[in-house]
Amino acid sequence: RIAVEEWMSKKAAQLLASGWAGDRAVLFQKSPGPSAGPDSGITLAVAWHIRFDRGTGQDIDAEGRQAFKTLAAAFPTATASTPSSVCVERGSLGPLAIVRSGRDLVIAGGPYRRTGNRVAADAVCTQSVRWAADVIGKSRR
């Protein structure tokens, strides 16, 4: 609940959290290679894979679908949106993509590149949505 309260009301966050079955988050960091110039910087991105409880009866994906709708509604300025994905460009921090498949949901932030105090996006929404979908696909194997 605390993790998503930033984007929605406390009541909506409580409802979303009630179906939470588990999650896994990972921070990716790519350092420049030895032949890179001084302005190469470090690339950072985060992926958060959330699985929701099964719904009741025949609709086992109900909670995942509702969670996606609730999160997607929190981003009315989304630049890319489909029935199973939403993405928002965040300037220098790179895209924030949310992708759903069944009862699985992935939130992918970035990538962005940090060089000293300078931060710049290192991807666009189409790339981050594809990456988030790949994370879901690999978890189902």
FENPEHU-V210213 format. One record per backbone hydrogen bond with DSSP energy under -1.0 kcal/mol. CO is the residue of the C=O (numbers start at 1). NH is the residue of the N-H. If there is no record, write none. Layout:
# FENPEHU-V210213
co->{CO | CO}
nh->{NH | NH}
This chain:
# FENPEHU-V210213
co->{1 | 4 | 9 | 10 | 11 | 12 | 13 | 14 | 16 | 17 | 19 | 22 | 24 | 26 | 28 | 30 | 33 | 37 | 42 | 43 | 44 | 45 | 46 | 47 | 48 | 49 | 50 | 51 | 51 | 56 | 58 | 59 | 61 | 62 | 63 | 64 | 65 | 66 | 67 | 68 | 69 | 71 | 72 | 75 | 80 | 84 | 85 | 86 | 87 | 87 | 88 | 90 | 91 | 95 | 96 | 97 | 98 | 99 | 101 | 103 | 104 | 105 | 106 | 107 | 108 | 109 | 111 | 112 | 113 | 114 | 115 | 118 | 120 | 124 | 125 | 126 | 127 | 128 | 129 | 130 | 131 | 132 | 133 | 134 | 135 | 136}
nh->{5 | 7 | 13 | 14 | 15 | 16 | 17 | 18 | 19 | 20 | 53 | 51 | 49 | 47 | 45 | 43 | 36 | 40 | 114 | 30 | 112 | 28 | 109 | 26 | 107 | 24 | 105 | 21 | 22 | 59 | 60 | 62 | 65 | 66 | 67 | 68 | 69 | 70 | 71 | 72 | 73 | 74 | 75 | 78 | 87 | 100 | 82 | 98 | 79 | 80 | 96 | 93 | 94 | 110 | 88 | 108 | 86 | 106 | 104 | 52 | 101 | 50 | 99 | 48 | 97 | 46 | 122 | 44 | 120 | 42 | 118 | 115 | 113 | 128 | 129 | 130 | 131 | 132 | 133 | 134 | 135 | 136 | 137 | 138 | 139 | 140}
